[in-house]
Amino acid sequence: MTEERQLSEREREILRLMATGATNQQIAVELGISINTVKVHLRNIFAKIGARSRTEATMHAVRSGIVDIATNARVAPPQSVPTPSPSAVAAPAPGGTRRQRLILAIAAISVGAVIVALLVVANGQGRAPLPATQPTTEVLLGRETLSWSEIPSLPDAHEGGAAVTLDGRIYVVAGATDAGVTAALWRYDPASQTWAALAGKPTPVRDVRAAVLGGRIFIPGGLTAAGVPSDVLEIYDPLTGEWAAGAPLPSPRSAYALAVVEGRLYLFGGRDAQTARAEVFAYDPAADAWQTQTAMPTARAFADAVVVDSRVYVLGGEDASGALATNEQYTPAAEGRQSWAALAPMPFARSRFGAGPIANFVFVIGGTDDPTVLYYDVRIDHWQISAPTRVAVGDFPLVVARDNVLFVAQNARDLRQRQAYEMRLLYTVTIPAP
């Protein structure tokens, strides 16, 4: 039996995601499994294929055809060499040796050894990549590169609702419609481009977030139809189509930020019945118990949280003074020591937005009626501003990262259209000339 055949379908999928630059945390979110499960799978994969590092595993993935370099990266020449046509940079020259082609392929997907520039391409339009002009310490998107591809609209508004991705599908739950606070749960299948109604959440709420742990969807707290923050934790199992109750929050909360790190759920700030809060609550699903962690330096509500490499970036939000530009990093592994760090603030104060991670970038979309998209490079603590979008996203957009795609949906009730979009991303890689 060959090494390639020893891998299960799940192992091949994890190897493919790893080889195209996904972190362990991103693989866990994409596949709806815990980060510890990802680590176990990677250890098994490395043992089966005889790899001692992620680079060696990537080489195996390319040789075996598990990852197709032509569809996952484009190789551009260095600045000292004239830029060839898009067709010339899409793949190595046909006359090159097998070793040369393999070197180019490995260089293209080994992000730590190259300059990575994140580009957004129009769906099916074959837009040529922009030339790489930035130094190695600063990787930027060019203006007018954000392109939106429409998908079927949301069946209804979900203002202040939540969205997650699980097994390649998008789940949208709770929020407010024209008729009031809702418990509705919808699932979008990208393969068939259809929405399906599922069993509604037991407690209708708005101003919530959702997260995936162990293949289940967790939704804590929220604001009830009576305008009162809730402490209820409700959990949806897609396999059974049923809801269950978990341990209640230590204190009622709505308008919080939410993240998953190393198999635990973290809730940041939000509002109680009167004001914005700074507390951090951590939930252990195995023990079905909450713990209070080190509080945020800045009390706030309507922020969002994004995880990159097991660190949480809590962005923006608002307090009694208005919208905030705050960017604070939380490291769960350093809890009790130096768990919080203040980082570069957003270029503009922003609240009630959606955020999603792609590789080492964090995108901030919508909120406070701002048509620009912000993106943040976590490696160099640096923000950039895109050109204004042609899409009116508005407040409370749903933003979910799925592989190299951002699902973005209009969500405010005052918008006449509740359109949904996919924003497709492509890596462009520059490597030194031989």
Buried (B, 14 or more C-beta within 10 A) or exposed (E): EEEBEEBEEBBBBBBBBBBBBBBBBBBBBBBBBBBEBBBEBBEBBBEBBEBEEBBBBBBBBBBBEBBEBEEBBBBBBEBEEEBEEEEEBBBBEEEEEEEEBBBBBBBBBBBEEBBBBBBBBEBEEEBBBBBBEBEEEEBBBBEEBBBBBEBEBBBBBBBBBBBBBBEEBBBBBBBBBEEEBBBBBBBBEBEEEEBEEBEBBEBBBBBBBBBBBBBBBBBBBBBBBEEEBBBBBBBBEBEEEEBEEBBBBBBBBBBBBBBBBBBBBBBBBBBBEEEBBBBBBBBBBEEEEBEEBBBBEBBBBBBBBBBBBBBBBBBBBBBEEEBBBBBBBBBBEEBEEEBBBEBEBBBBBBBBBBBBBBBBBBBBBBBBEBBBBBBBBBBEEBBBBBBEBEBBBBBBBBBBBBBBBBBBBBBBBEBEEBBBBBBBBBBBBBBEEE
